[in-house]
Amino acid sequence: MRFLHQIRNVLTSRKGVLVLVFILMLSLLASDAEAQRRRRKGKRGRGRGRGRGASISTPLPRGTFKTITANEFQKLMQKPNTTIIDLRTEPEWEKGHIEEAIRIDYLDKAFNETIAKLPKNGTYLLYCESGYRSSEAMQFMKSVGFRKVYELQDGYAEWPF
């Protein structure tokens, strides 16, 4: 009990507060130095880079992942080995869709499994109603190894064609 009383006296004194601040600063500097060491290790190739939400051993996905305008989207639609994916629900699809698109509902429970079965080396053009679901789907596709994924800026709501 006497020990706790002595600690309380030290911490409530001006000198004790300064010591505590000093210890906290050393702790922060040590953790920052460790983070810098890990980053340097990754740059030299001994470690692996980290993507968003990935573990330390997951390599960074390589490829093209972009949000593109409707004009760019339409040009890419003409290229071979390109798949257009409508991520909207069936009622949204029935109101209108891009003719060449296939529908894979982003809100469906089997979405991740369905997307993961697609060939990773193709070019995929994604769209939803406003852009949120296509952005999320593009990040998922990036995380599972797809190479070329584009999403329509502002979604089908702004599709002029």
C-alpha positions in Angstrom: 0.0 0.0 0.0 2.9 2.3 0.8 4.3 1.7 -2.7 1.0 2.8 -4.4 1.0 5.9 -2.2 4.5 6.8 -3.4 3.5 6.3 -7.0 0.5 8.5 -6.6 2.7 11.2 -5.1 5.1 11.0 -8.0 2.4 11.1 -10.6 0.7 14.1 -9.0 3.9 16.1 -8.8 5.1 18.3 -11.7 8.2 16.1 -12.0 6.1 13.0 -12.2 3.9 14.3 -15.0 7.0 15.2 -17.0 8.4 11.7 -16.5 5.1 10.2 -17.6 5.0 12.4 -20.7 8.6 11.5 -21.5 7.9 7.8 -21.2 4.8 8.1 -23.5 6.9 10.0 -26.1 9.6 7.3 -26.0 6.9 4.7 -26.5 5.5 6.5 -29.5 8.9 7.0 -31.1 9.7 3.3 -30.7 6.4 2.3 -32.4 7.1 4.8 -35.2 10.6 3.4 -35.7 9.2 -0.1 -35.8 6.6 0.9 -38.5 9.3 2.6 -40.6 11.5 -0.5 -40.3 8.6 -2.7 -41.6 8.0 -0.3 -44.5 11.7 -0.4 -45.5 11.7 -4.2 -45.2 8.8 -4.3 -47.6 10.5 -2.0 -50.2 13.6 -4.2 -50.3 11.4 -7.1 -51.3 11.9 -9.3 -48.3 8.4 -8.6 -47.0 5.1 -8.3 -48.9 3.1 -5.1 -49.4 -0.3 -4.7 -47.8 -3.4 -3.8 -49.6 -6.5 -2.4 -48.0 -7.7 -4.9 -45.4 -5.1 -7.4 -46.4 -2.7 -9.3 -44.2 1.0 -8.7 -44.1 1.7 -11.7 -46.4 -0.8 -10.7 -49.1 0.9 -9.2 -52.2 -0.5 -5.9 -53.5 -2.8 -6.6 -56.5 -1.3 -5.6 -59.8 -3.5 -4.3 -62.6 -5.8 -1.5 -63.5 -8.7 -0.5 -61.2 -10.3 2.8 -62.3 -13.4 4.8 -62.2 -14.1 6.0 -65.8 -16.5 8.3 -67.6 -19.5 7.0 -69.7 -17.5 7.8 -72.9 -14.5 5.7 -71.7 -16.8 3.0 -70.6 -18.5 2.8 -74.0 -15.1 2.6 -75.8 -14.0 -0.2 -73.5 -17.2 -2.1 -74.2 -16.0 -2.6 -77.8 -12.8 -4.4 -76.8 -12.6 -8.2 -76.9 -12.6 -10.3 -73.7 -14.6 -7.5 -71.9 -17.5 -8.4 -69.6 -20.0 -5.8 -68.5 -21.5 -6.5 -65.1 -24.7 -4.8 -63.9 -24.6 -5.0 -60.0 -28.1 -3.8 -59.5 -31.2 -5.7 -58.2 -33.7 -7.3 -60.6 -36.2 -4.5 -60.3 -33.5 -2.0 -61.1 -32.4 -4.1 -64.1 -35.9 -4.4 -65.4 -36.2 -0.6 -65.6 -33.4 -0.5 -68.1 -29.8 -1.8 -68.5 -26.9 -1.8 -70.9 -27.8 -4.3 -73.5 -24.6 -6.4 -73.4 -24.4 -6.6 -69.6 -24.9 -9.6 -67.4 -26.5 -9.1 -64.0 -24.8 -10.1 -60.8 -26.7 -8.6 -57.9 -24.2 -7.0 -55.4 -26.8 -7.4 -52.6 -27.1 -11.2 -53.2 -25.7 -13.4 -50.5 -23.7 -15.4 -53.1 -22.2 -12.3 -54.7 -18.6 -12.8 -53.5 -18.7 -16.5 -54.5 -20.2 -15.8 -57.9 -17.6 -13.0 -58.7 -14.7 -15.1 -57.5 -15.6 -17.8 -60.0 -15.1 -15.5 -63.0 -11.7 -15.6 -64.9 -9.3 -13.2 -63.3 -7.5 -12.2 -66.5 -10.5 -10.6 -68.3 -11.5 -7.0 -68.5 -14.6 -6.2 -66.4 -16.7 -3.1 -66.6 -18.9 -2.6 -63.6 -21.9 -0.4 -63.0 -24.7 0.0 -60.5 -27.3 2.8 -60.1 -25.1 5.5 -58.6 -21.5 4.2 -58.2 -21.4 3.0 -54.6 -21.9 -0.7 -55.2 -19.6 -0.8 -58.2 -16.9 0.9 -56.1 -17.2 -1.7 -53.4 -17.3 -4.6 -55.9 -14.2 -3.2 -57.7 -12.4 -3.3 -54.3 -13.5 -6.8 -53.7 -12.4 -7.9 -57.2 -9.0 -6.3 -56.6 -8.6 -8.2 -53.3 -9.3 -11.6 -54.9 -6.8 -11.1 -57.8 -8.7 -9.6 -60.8 -6.4 -7.6 -63.1 -8.5 -5.1 -65.1 -11.7 -3.7 -63.5 -13.3 -0.4 -64.3 -16.4 1.1 -62.8 -18.8 3.6 -64.4 -18.6 7.0 -62.8 -21.9 8.0 -61.2 -23.5 4.7 -62.3 -26.4 3.9 -64.7 -28.3 6.9 -63.4 -26.0 9.1 -65.5 -25.6 6.7 -68.5 -26.3 8.9 -71.6 -26.4 6.2 -74.3 
